Amino acid sequence: MSRFDVIVVGAGIVGLAHAYEAARKGLKVCVVERDAACVSASIRNFGFVTVTGQGAGDTWRRARYARDVWAAIAPQAGIQVVHQGLNVVATRDKAVDVLNAFMATDMAQSVGCELWSPAQAARHAPELQLGDARAVLHSPIDLRVESRQAIGQLTRWLAEQHNVTFRFGEAVLEVATPKVVTAKATLHAERVVVCTNADIHGLYNQLFAKHQVRLCQLQMLRVQPQAGFKLTASVMGDLSLVRYHGYSKLPQAQALLAQLQQEEGESLAHGIHLIAVQSADGSLVVGDSHHYGASVAPFASDAVDQLMLRHMREALHLGDYTVTERWVGIYPSAPGTDCFIEAPDDATRVAVVTSGTGASTGFGVAHDTFERW
């Protein structure tokens, strides 16, 4: 009979974060994953560990904690931090108003954010298109890893260095802690953490319904620029300031949103805001869009891709480029909350990030799960 201290259901980044938190406490951990490898949202993202712009309170605090965990374990697990920092290019006066308000917050001041003039930005980040820029917010704290490799590297490190047991290709059919019934075996553990991400109609579906969780589909692209192009940091723009809650909840964001509704209504309708990051091979990961529903169609729109590419060209001195990959991702989304940690019983927790910030906050969520248990 297979017995553990903790069983984690789901091997995405939130599940791996819970396995890490449990293992570092000296607990015997097993992770059960229905797919043969992690193939969902945790590898279909930017790998952008974003602190700057996260919502004030728990989300920002969790992101700040998670960033430091990533920085500590990445070299141990052989995970490359491809680049650091964030540049948010403001091209509208109302966007500068939002950035000025953000700079007055503890979230900006505690991590050393700076507000650059276009001339200063040109010296620090010559890859940016600054012809229409009014100001650039620079944050030094954010990290970027390559998710497609990092999740597998983290999994191997947990197995080899922390003795975490992984059971891939094994669907969990029932959780009745201390018993977990899978398609292949019956496992036992004193505690169980369920991190099933977008599987909102499966285990504990009533909790997803309680939080009014729906699915969000996003589109992303990989772009190969001309040889030698280099990003000095991740890049965002005005549209990000009405999406990320650290900015959008500021009073000044409402005037910017009204202007963007007039000028960028089509992009807002598709939930588009620019993020551009760079991989070790020089290619860029560019996105993204957001479409919501109880289920989402598995089809990507070229019109949405073209909008995202326009925002990329407006932000970067890119020259010729080629789109080499296109893909969609799906994550759970809930109104009014970025994450929920529920306790169906004393020995079970359901921990789900409902805002697409798993890579940025997952380790912080896991820390909270165990600290409050």
TORKOL-4160 file (C-alpha; in steps of 0.2 Angstrom, whole numbers, padded with zeros to 4 digits, m for minus):
373
<pt num="1" X="0000" Y="0000" Z="0000"/>
<pt num="2" X="0007" Y="0017" Z="m0005"/>
<pt num="3" X="0007" Y="0029" Z="0010"/>
<pt num="4" X="0013" Y="0047" Z="0010"/>
<pt num="5" X="0012" Y="0062" Z="0021"/>
<pt num="6" X="0005" Y="0073" Z="0007"/>
<pt num="7" X="m0003" Y="0069" Z="m0010"/>
<pt num="8" X="m0004" Y="0083" Z="m0022"/>
<pt num="9" X="m0016" Y="0081" Z="m0037"/>
<pt num="10" X="m0009" Y="0091" Z="m0052"/>
<pt num="11" X="0008" Y="0093" Z="m0058"/>
<pt num="12" X="0006" Y="0111" Z="m0065"/>
<pt num="13" X="0016" Y="0125" Z="m0057"/>
<pt num="14" X="0004" Y="0127" Z="m0042"/>
<pt num="15" X="0004" Y="0108" Z="m0039"/>
<pt num="16" X="0023" Y="0108" Z="m0040"/>
<pt num="17" X="0024" Y="0123" Z="m0028"/>
<pt num="18" X="0014" Y="0114" Z="m0015"/>
<pt num="19" X="0025" Y="0098" Z="m0017"/>
<pt num="20" X="0040" Y="0110" Z="m0014"/>
<pt num="21" X="0033" Y="0118" Z="0001"/>
<pt num="22" X="0028" Y="0101" Z="0009"/>
<pt num="23" X="0045" Y="0092" Z="0004"/>
<pt num="24" X="0055" Y="0106" Z="0012"/>
<pt num="25" X="0046" Y="0103" Z="0028"/>
<pt num="26" X="0052" Y="0085" Z="0028"/>
<pt num="27" X="0036" Y="0077" Z="0022"/>
<pt num="28" X="0034" Y="0062" Z="0011"/>
<pt num="29" X="0026" Y="0069" Z="m0005"/>
<pt num="30" X="0017" Y="0061" Z="m0020"/>
<pt num="31" X="0011" Y="0071" Z="m0035"/>
<pt num="32" X="m0002" Y="0063" Z="m0046"/>
<pt num="33" X="m0005" Y="0070" Z="m0063"/>
<pt num="34" X="m0017" Y="0063" Z="m0076"/>
<pt num="35" X="m0007" Y="0068" Z="m0091"/>
<pt num="36" X="0010" Y="0059" Z="m0096"/>
<pt num="37" X="0018" Y="0076" Z="m0093"/>
<pt num="38" X="0013" Y="0094" Z="m0089"/>
<pt num="39" X="0005" Y="0100" Z="m0105"/>
<pt num="40" X="m0007" Y="0114" Z="m0100"/>
<pt num="41" X="m0006" Y="0132" Z="m0094"/>
<pt num="42" X="0010" Y="0130" Z="m0084"/>
<pt num="43" X="0020" Y="0127" Z="m0101"/>
<pt num="44" X="0009" Y="0138" Z="m0112"/>
<pt num="45" X="0014" Y="0155" Z="m0104"/>
<pt num="46" X="0027" Y="0168" Z="m0104"/>
<pt num="47" X="0037" Y="0161" Z="m0090"/>
<pt num="48" X="0036" Y="0179" Z="m0083"/>
<pt num="49" X="0037" Y="0179" Z="m0064"/>
<pt num="50" X="0028" Y="0195" Z="m0062"/>
<pt num="51" X="0028" Y="0205" Z="m0046"/>
<pt num="52" X="0026" Y="0223" Z="m0053"/>
<pt num="53" X="0007" Y="0227" Z="m0056"/>
<pt num="54" X="0000" Y="0212" Z="m0047"/>
<pt num="55" X="m0015" Y="0217" Z="m0036"/>
<pt num="56" X="m0012" Y="0225" Z="m0020"/>
<pt num="57" X="m0013" Y="0213" Z="m0005"/>
<pt num="58" X="m0012" Y="0195" Z="m0005"/>
<pt num="59" X="m0008" Y="0193" Z="m0024"/>
<pt num="60" X="0006" Y="0205" Z="m0023"/>
<pt num="61" X="0013" Y="0198" Z="m0007"/>
<pt num="62" X="0012" Y="0180" Z="m0014"/>
<pt num="63" X="0021" Y="0186" Z="m0030"/>
<pt num="64" X="0034" Y="0194" Z="m0020"/>
<pt num="65" X="0037" Y="0178" Z="m0010"/>
<pt num="66" X="0036" Y="0167" Z="m0026"/>
<pt num="67" X="0049" Y="0178" Z="m0035"/>
<pt num="68" X="0062" Y="0175" Z="m0021"/>
<pt num="69" X="0058" Y="0156" Z="m0021"/>
<pt num="70" X="0061" Y="0156" Z="m0040"/>
<pt num="71" X="0077" Y="0166" Z="m0038"/>
<pt num="72" X="0083" Y="0154" Z="m0025"/>
<pt num="73" X="0079" Y="0137" Z="m0033"/>
<pt num="74" X="0082" Y="0141" Z="m0051"/>
<pt num="75" X="0101" Y="0138" Z="m0050"/>
<pt num="76" X="0099" Y="0123" Z="m0039"/>
<pt num="77" X="0087" Y="0115" Z="m0052"/>
<pt num="78" X="0097" Y="0121" Z="m0067"/>
<pt num="79" X="0083" Y="0133" Z="m0073"/>
<pt num="80" X="0090" Y="0148" Z="m0082"/>
<pt num="81" X="0084" Y="0165" Z="m0078"/>
<pt num="82" X="0084" Y="0172" Z="m0096"/>
<pt num="83" X="0082" Y="0190" Z="m0091"/>
<pt num="84" X="0076" Y="0201" Z="m0077"/>
<pt num="85" X="0066" Y="0217" Z="m0075"/>
<pt num="86" X="0051" Y="0225" Z="m0083"/>
<pt num="87" X="0048" Y="0240" Z="m0094"/>
<pt num="88" X="0031" Y="0247" Z="m0096"/>
<pt num="89" X="0030" Y="0260" Z="m0110"/>
<pt num="90" X="0017" Y="0274" Z="m0108"/>
<pt num="91" X="0012" Y="0282" Z="m0124"/>
<pt num="92" X="m0003" Y="0292" Z="m0117"/>
<pt num="93" X="m0003" Y="0306" Z="m0104"/>
<pt num="94" X="m0017" Y="0297" Z="m0095"/>
<pt num="95" X="m0005" Y="0282" Z="m0094"/>
<pt num="96" X="0008" Y="0293" Z="m0086"/>
<pt num="97" X="m0005" Y="0298" Z="m0073"/>
<pt num="98" X="m0007" Y="0280" Z="m0069"/>
<pt num="99" X="0012" Y="0277" Z="m0068"/>
<pt num="100" X="0014" Y="0292" Z="m0056"/>
<pt num="101" X="0001" Y="0285" Z="m0045"/>
<pt num="102" X="0008" Y="0268" Z="m0045"/>
<pt num="103" X="0025" Y="0275" Z="m0041"/>
<pt num="104" X="0018" Y="0282" Z="m0025"/>
<pt num="105" X="0013" Y="0265" Z="m0018"/>
<pt num="106" X="0023" Y="0254" Z="m0007"/>
<pt num="107" X="0022" Y="0241" Z="m0021"/>
<pt num="108" X="0033" Y="0252" Z="m0032"/>
<pt num="109" X="0044" Y="0259" Z="m0019"/>
<pt num="110" X="0048" Y="0243" Z="m0010"/>
<pt num="111" X="0056" Y="0235" Z="m0025"/>
<pt num="112" X="0065" Y="0250" Z="m0032"/>
<pt num="113" X="0054" Y="0255" Z="m0047"/>
<pt num="114" X="0059" Y="0270" Z="m0057"/>
<pt num="115" X="0050" Y="0281" Z="m0069"/>
<pt num="116" X="0061" Y="0285" Z="m0084"/>
<pt num="117" X="0059" Y="0299" Z="m0096"/>
<pt num="118" X="0060" Y="0294" Z="m0115"/>
<pt num="119" X="0078" Y="0300" Z="m0115"/>
<pt num="120" X="0083" Y="0289" Z="m0100"/>
<pt num="121" X="0074" Y="0274" Z="m0107"/>
<pt num="122" X="0083" Y="0276" Z="m0124"/>
<pt num="123" X="0099" Y="0274" Z="m0114"/>
<pt num="124" X="0094" Y="0259" Z="m0104"/>
<pt num="125" X="0083" Y="0250" Z="m0117"/>
<pt num="126" X="0087" Y="0255" Z="m0135"/>
<pt num="127" X="0076" Y="0241" Z="m0141"/>
<pt num="128" X="0060" Y="0251" Z="m0136"/>
<pt num="129" X="0051" Y="0261" Z="m0149"/>
<pt num="130" X="0050" Y="0278" Z="m0140"/>
<pt num="131" X="0044" Y="0290" Z="m0153"/>
<pt num="132" X="0027" Y="0292" Z="m0145"/>
<pt num="133" X="0032" Y="0287" Z="m0127"/>
<pt num="134" X="0029" Y="0299" Z="m0113"/>
<pt num="135" X="0037" Y="0289" Z="m0099"/>
<pt num="136" X="0043" Y="0271" Z="m0095"/>
<pt num="137" X="0041" Y="0262" Z="m0079"/>
<pt num="138" X="0056" Y="0251" Z="m0075"/>
<pt num="139" X="0055" Y="0238" Z="m0062"/>
<pt num="140" X="0071" Y="0228" Z="m0058"/>
<pt num="141" X="0063" Y="0213" Z="m0049"/>
<pt num="142" X="0053" Y="0203" Z="m0061"/>
<pt num="143" X="0061" Y="0187" Z="m0068"/>
<pt num="144" X="0059" Y="0177" Z="m0084"/>
<pt num="145" X="0061" Y="0158" Z="m0086"/>
<pt num="146" X="0057" Y="0147" Z="m0101"/>
<pt num="147" X="0042" Y="0138" Z="m0095"/>
<pt num="148" X="0043" Y="0124" Z="m0107"/>
<pt num="149" X="0059" Y="0118" Z="m0100"/>
<pt num="150" X="0058" Y="0125" Z="m0082"/>
<pt num="151" X="0042" Y="0115" Z="m0077"/>
<pt num="152" X="0051" Y="0098" Z="m0082"/>
<pt num="153" X="0067" Y="0104" Z="m0074"/>
<pt num="154" X="0058" Y="0108" Z="m0058"/>
<pt num="155" X="0049" Y="0091" Z="m0058"/>
<pt num="156" X="0066" Y="0082" Z="m0060"/>
<pt num="157" X="0074" Y="0092" Z="m0046"/>
<pt num="158" X="0060" Y="0089" Z="m0034"/>
<pt num="159" X="0061" Y="0070" Z="m0038"/>
<pt num="160" X="0080" Y="0069" Z="m0036"/>
<pt num="161" X="0084" Y="0081" Z="m0023"/>
<pt num="162" X="0068" Y="0081" Z="m0012"/>
<pt num="163" X="0062" Y="0063" Z="m0015"/>
<pt num="164" X="0045" Y="0068" Z="m0022"/>
<pt num="165" X="0036" Y="0054" Z="m0030"/>
<pt num="166" X="0028" Y="0057" Z="m0047"/>
<pt num="167" X="0014" Y="0047" Z="m0054"/>
<pt num="168" X="0011" Y="0054" Z="m0072"/>
<pt num="169" X="m0003" Y="0047" Z="m0083"/>
<pt num="170" X="m0014" Y="0043" Z="m0069"/>
<pt num="171" X="m0031" Y="0051" Z="m0067"/>
<pt num="172" X="m0037" Y="0054" Z="m0049"/>
<pt num="173" X="m0055" Y="0048" Z="m0048"/>
<pt num="174" X="m0059" Y="0051" Z="m0030"/>
<pt num="175" X="m0052" Y="0061" Z="m0015"/>
<pt num="176" X="m0058" Y="0055" Z="0002"/>
<pt num="177" X="m0043" Y="0059" Z="0013"/>
<pt num="178" X="m0034" Y="0049" Z="0019"/>
<pt num="179" X="m0038" Y="0039" Z="0003"/>
<pt num="180" X="m0035" Y="0044" Z="m0015"/>
<pt num="181" X="m0042" Y="0033" Z="m0028"/>
<pt num="182" X="m0034" Y="0034" Z="m0045"/>
<pt num="183" X="m0037" Y="0025" Z="m0062"/>
<pt num="184" X="m0022" Y="0013" Z="m0057"/>
<pt num="185" X="m0021" Y="0012" Z="m0038"/>
<pt num="186" X="m0028" Y="0017" Z="m0021"/>
<pt num="187" X="m0016" Y="0029" Z="m0012"/>
<pt num="188" X="m0016" Y="0035" Z="0006"/>
<pt num="189" X="m0010" Y="0051" Z="0014"/>
<pt num="190" X="m0013" Y="0061" Z="0030"/>
<pt num="191" X="m0016" Y="0077" Z="0019"/>
<pt num="192" X="m0021" Y="0080" Z="0001"/>
<pt num="193" X="m0020" Y="0096" Z="m0009"/>
<pt num="194" X="m0030" Y="0097" Z="m0025"/>
<pt num="195" X="m0022" Y="0109" Z="m0039"/>
<pt num="196" X="m0032" Y="0104" Z="m0054"/>
<pt num="197" X="m0032" Y="0121" Z="m0063"/>
<pt num="198" X="m0044" Y="0122" Z="m0078"/>
<pt num="199" X="m0053" Y="0105" Z="m0074"/>
<pt num="200" X="m0068" Y="0115" Z="m0067"/>
<pt num="201" X="m0080" Y="0101" Z="m0069"/>
<pt num="202" X="m0071" Y="0087" Z="m0061"/>
<pt num="203" X="m0065" Y="0085" Z="m0043"/>
<pt num="204" X="m0073" Y="0097" Z="m0031"/>
<pt num="205" X="m0083" Y="0105" Z="m0045"/>
<pt num="206" X="m0095" Y="0113" Z="m0032"/>
<pt num="207" X="m0081" Y="0124" Z="m0026"/>
<pt num="208" X="m0077" Y="0130" Z="m0044"/>
<pt num="209" X="m0096" Y="0134" Z="m0045"/>
<pt num="210" X="m0096" Y="0143" Z="m0028"/>
<pt num="211" X="m0082" Y="0155" Z="m0035"/>
<pt num="212" X="m0091" Y="0157" Z="m0052"/>
<pt num="213" X="m0076" Y="0150" Z="m0061"/>
<pt num="214" X="m0076" Y="0150" Z="m0080"/>
<pt num="215" X="m0062" Y="0147" Z="m0092"/>
<pt num="216" X="m0051" Y="0159" Z="m0101"/>
<pt num="217" X="m0043" Y="0156" Z="m0117"/>
<pt num="218" X="m0028" Y="0166" Z="m0123"/>
<pt num="219" X="m0018" Y="0167" Z="m0139"/>
<pt num="220" X="0001" Y="0168" Z="m0139"/>
<pt num="221" X="0015" Y="0168" Z="m0152"/>
<pt num="222" X="0033" Y="0165" Z="m0154"/>
<pt num="223" X="0042" Y="0178" Z="m0165"/>
<pt num="224" X="0060" Y="0176" Z="m0172"/>
<pt num="225" X="0067" Y="0193" Z="m0174"/>
<pt num="226" X="0083" Y="0198" Z="m0184"/>
<pt num="227" X="0099" Y="0191" Z="m0177"/>
<pt num="228" X="0106" Y="0202" Z="m0163"/>
<pt num="229" X="0089" Y="0209" Z="m0157"/>
<pt num="230" X="0090" Y="0209" Z="m0138"/>
<pt num="231" X="0077" Y="0214" Z="m0125"/>
<pt num="232" X="0084" Y="0221" Z="m0109"/>
<pt num="233" X="0069" Y="0217" Z="m0099"/>
<pt num="234" X="0051" Y="0211" Z="m0102"/>
<pt num="235" X="0039" Y="0224" Z="m0110"/>
<pt num="236" X="0022" Y="0230" Z="m0108"/>
<pt num="237" X="0012" Y="0245" Z="m0113"/>
<pt num="238" X="m0004" Y="0256" Z="m0110"/>
<pt num="239" X="m0016" Y="0242" Z="m0111"/>
<pt num="240" X="m0007" Y="0232" Z="m0097"/>
<pt num="241" X="m0012" Y="0247" Z="m0086"/>
<pt num="242" X="m0030" Y="0243" Z="m0087"/>
<pt num="243" X="m0028" Y="0225" Z="m0085"/>
<pt num="244" X="m0016" Y="0222" Z="m0071"/>
<pt num="245" X="m0025" Y="0226" Z="m0054"/>
<pt num="246" X="m0010" Y="0234" Z="m0047"/>
<pt num="247" X="m0012" Y="0248" Z="m0059"/>
<pt num="248" X="m0031" Y="0246" Z="m0065"/>
<pt num="249" X="m0038" Y="0248" Z="m0047"/>
<pt num="250" X="m0029" Y="0265" Z="m0045"/>
<pt num="251" X="m0042" Y="0279" Z="m0048"/>
<pt num="252" X="m0032" Y="0287" Z="m0062"/>
<pt num="253" X="m0034" Y="0271" Z="m0072"/>
<pt num="254" X="m0052" Y="0275" Z="m0076"/>
<pt num="255" X="m0048" Y="0290" Z="m0087"/>
<pt num="256" X="m0035" Y="0279" Z="m0096"/>
<pt num="257" X="m0048" Y="0265" Z="m0099"/>
<pt num="258" X="m0061" Y="0278" Z="m0106"/>
<pt num="259" X="m0047" Y="0284" Z="m0118"/>
<pt num="260" X="m0042" Y="0266" Z="m0123"/>
<pt num="261" X="m0060" Y="0262" Z="m0126"/>
<pt num="262" X="m0061" Y="0275" Z="m0139"/>
<pt num="263" X="m0044" Y="0272" Z="m0147"/>
<pt num="264" X="m0041" Y="0253" Z="m0144"/>
<pt num="265" X="m0059" Y="0246" Z="m0143"/>
<pt num="266" X="m0055" Y="0231" Z="m0154"/>
<pt num="267" X="m0040" Y="0226" Z="m0143"/>
<pt num="268" X="m0050" Y="0228" Z="m0127"/>
<pt num="269" X="m0064" Y="0218" Z="m0134"/>
<pt num="270" X="m0052" Y="0203" Z="m0136"/>
<pt num="271" X="m0044" Y="0206" Z="m0119"/>
<pt num="272" X="m0027" Y="0210" Z="m0128"/>
<pt num="273" X="m0013" Y="0218" Z="m0119"/>
<pt num="274" X="0005" Y="0217" Z="m0124"/>
<pt num="275" X="0018" Y="0206" Z="m0115"/>
<pt num="276" X="0034" Y="0203" Z="m0124"/>
<pt num="277" X="0048" Y="0192" Z="m0117"/>
<pt num="278" X="0064" Y="0184" Z="m0124"/>
<pt num="279" X="0070" Y="0166" Z="m0124"/>
<pt num="280" X="0088" Y="0160" Z="m0124"/>
<pt num="281" X="0088" Y="0157" Z="m0142"/>
<pt num="282" X="0084" Y="0175" Z="m0146"/>
<pt num="283" X="0065" Y="0172" Z="m0150"/>
<pt num="284" X="0052" Y="0182" Z="m0142"/>
<pt num="285" X="0036" Y="0176" Z="m0134"/>
<pt num="286" X="0022" Y="0188" Z="m0138"/>
<pt num="287" X="0004" Y="0190" Z="m0132"/>
<pt num="288" X="m0009" Y="0189" Z="m0126"/>
<pt num="289" X="m0028" Y="0189" Z="m0128"/>
<pt num="290" X="m0042" Y="0184" Z="m0116"/>
<pt num="291" X="m0059" Y="0176" Z="m0121"/>
<pt num="292" X="m0070" Y="0169" Z="m0107"/>
<pt num="293" X="m0084" Y="0156" Z="m0106"/>
<pt num="294" X="m0090" Y="0140" Z="m0098"/>
<pt num="295" X="m0081" Y="0131" Z="m0111"/>
<pt num="296" X="m0069" Y="0139" Z="m0125"/>
<pt num="297" X="m0068" Y="0134" Z="m0143"/>
<pt num="298" X="m0050" Y="0127" Z="m0148"/>
<pt num="299" X="m0048" Y="0139" Z="m0162"/>
<pt num="300" X="m0036" Y="0154" Z="m0163"/>
<pt num="301" X="m0040" Y="0169" Z="m0173"/>
<pt num="302" X="m0028" Y="0177" Z="m0185"/>
<pt num="303" X="m0036" Y="0194" Z="m0183"/>
<pt num="304" X="m0032" Y="0193" Z="m0164"/>
<pt num="305" X="m0014" Y="0188" Z="m0168"/>
<pt num="306" X="m0012" Y="0203" Z="m0180"/>
<pt num="307" X="m0018" Y="0215" Z="m0167"/>
<pt num="308" X="m0005" Y="0208" Z="m0155"/>
<pt num="309" X="0009" Y="0209" Z="m0168"/>
<pt num="310" X="0004" Y="0227" Z="m0171"/>
<pt num="311" X="0006" Y="0231" Z="m0153"/>
<pt num="312" X="0023" Y="0222" Z="m0153"/>
<pt num="313" X="0029" Y="0232" Z="m0168"/>
<pt num="314" X="0023" Y="0249" Z="m0160"/>
<pt num="315" X="0033" Y="0244" Z="m0144"/>
<pt num="316" X="0049" Y="0237" Z="m0151"/>
<pt num="317" X="0063" Y="0242" Z="m0164"/>
<pt num="318" X="0061" Y="0225" Z="m0172"/>
<pt num="319" X="0064" Y="0226" Z="m0190"/>
<pt num="320" X="0060" Y="0210" Z="m0200"/>
<pt num="321" X="0053" Y="0195" Z="m0190"/>
<pt num="322" X="0045" Y="0179" Z="m0193"/>
<pt num="323" X="0031" Y="0171" Z="m0183"/>
<pt num="324" X="0037" Y="0153" Z="m0179"/>
<pt num="325" X="0023" Y="0146" Z="m0167"/>
<pt num="326" X="0006" Y="0150" Z="m0162"/>
<pt num="327" X="m0004" Y="0142" Z="m0148"/>
<pt num="328" X="m0018" Y="0144" Z="m0136"/>
<pt num="329" X="m0019" Y="0142" Z="m0117"/>
<pt num="330" X="m0033" Y="0139" Z="m0105"/>
<pt num="331" X="m0034" Y="0144" Z="m0087"/>
<pt num="332" X="m0048" Y="0146" Z="m0074"/>
<pt num="333" X="m0054" Y="0164" Z="m0070"/>
<pt num="334" X="m0066" Y="0170" Z="m0056"/>
<pt num="335" X="m0074" Y="0187" Z="m0053"/>
<pt num="336" X="m0067" Y="0196" Z="m0038"/>
<pt num="337" X="m0053" Y="0184" Z="m0033"/>
<pt num="338" X="m0036" Y="0179" Z="m0040"/>
<pt num="339" X="m0035" Y="0163" Z="m0030"/>
<pt num="340" X="m0045" Y="0152" Z="m0018"/>
<pt num="341" X="m0039" Y="0140" Z="m0005"/>
<pt num="342" X="m0054" Y="0130" Z="0001"/>
<pt num="343" X="m0055" Y="0116" Z="0015"/>
<pt num="344" X="m0068" Y="0103" Z="0011"/>
<pt num="345" X="m0062" Y="0095" Z="0027"/>
<pt num="346" X="m0048" Y="0096" Z="0040"/>
<pt num="347" X="m0036" Y="0085" Z="0029"/>
<pt num="348" X="m0040" Y="0092" Z="0012"/>
<pt num="349" X="m0036" Y="0108" Z="0003"/>
<pt num="350" X="m0041" Y="0114" Z="m0014"/>
<pt num="351" X="m0029" Y="0127" Z="m0020"/>
<pt num="352" X="m0033" Y="0135" Z="m0037"/>
<pt num="353" X="m0026" Y="0151" Z="m0045"/>
<pt num="354" X="m0040" Y="0160" Z="m0055"/>
<pt num="355" X="m0031" Y="0174" Z="m0063"/>
<pt num="356" X="m0018" Y="0167" Z="m0074"/>
<pt num="357" X="m0004" Y="0171" Z="m0062"/>
<pt num="358" X="0001" Y="0153" Z="m0057"/>
<pt num="359" X="0019" Y="0155" Z="m0062"/>
<pt num="360" X="0020" Y="0172" Z="m0053"/>
<pt num="361" X="0011" Y="0167" Z="m0037"/>
<pt num="362" X="0011" Y="0148" Z="m0035"/>
<pt num="363" X="0025" Y="0147" Z="m0023"/>
<pt num="364" X="0016" Y="0160" Z="m0012"/>
<pt num="365" X="m0001" Y="0152" Z="m0013"/>
<pt num="366" X="0008" Y="0135" Z="m0008"/>
<pt num="367" X="0016" Y="0144" Z="0007"/>
<pt num="368" X="m0001" Y="0151" Z="0013"/>
<pt num="369" X="m0009" Y="0134" Z="0011"/>
<pt num="370" X="0003" Y="0126" Z="0023"/>
<pt num="371" X="0005" Y="0141" Z="0035"/>
<pt num="372" X="m0014" Y="0141" Z="0037"/>
<pt num="373" X="m0016" Y="0122" Z="0039"/>
